[in-house]
């Protein structure tokens, strides 16, 4: 009986030990897998600019498999708002966590996300009315070619999108309206759409440019406000860009976004327009980002 008893006791200890070993291996595998599914953010990169006569900072998100693959990726240019810089979407927008999760959950295709600085020197994404601060020219002529050559980015229109919040939402509107041949999707969030009328434009510009000519104001307004740009859009460009517009019901820019929606509706420009509960806050924009990533991914896909 003792021999029989000892024969049955020993395998129990072995089985227990094997369970511990198997659990350890499984835990190590899951930890490794979790680590492998993490993207990377670089937030102190720069590009030399002859146009702006300075080094311009930018941040970039690289998807989880970027370091282990040789493939090229679609790109989203993600623009910050007034008062932030290229680190805004990194620090407050939690781009690393949100993009990683969207990719892991299957909402988003792996993509590279470029976040430029439009706060240093002068604030804004447009060329200055005086012509001495050509930020928009910098974006298209220097920043975009630089990052798309330095990183493995697909350079076709179909695989390029733009999005942004507030001032960056205005930049998203302008860049896609000015260059519909370059972007497949545009996602303005809580966007500043520019002056709502020519009179508003003149009041704003005269403050800093008291001797500005009426013709200069009119030309700049027609080029840098969503409403005249939409109104003057040709029929051939109506479906050139996929639009997703999102603004909170308590946002102080609600009126402009609503007018942009109405103008696009009258012009029969296809677009998604969302009014959700919330204000002009990072809480709102963080909640919007997964949908933005899903929306632009749909444009990147083949159907």
Order of alpha helices (4+ residues) and beta strands (2+ residues): alpha-beta-beta-beta-alpha-alpha-beta-alpha-alpha-beta-alpha-beta-alpha-alpha-alpha-beta-alpha-beta-alpha
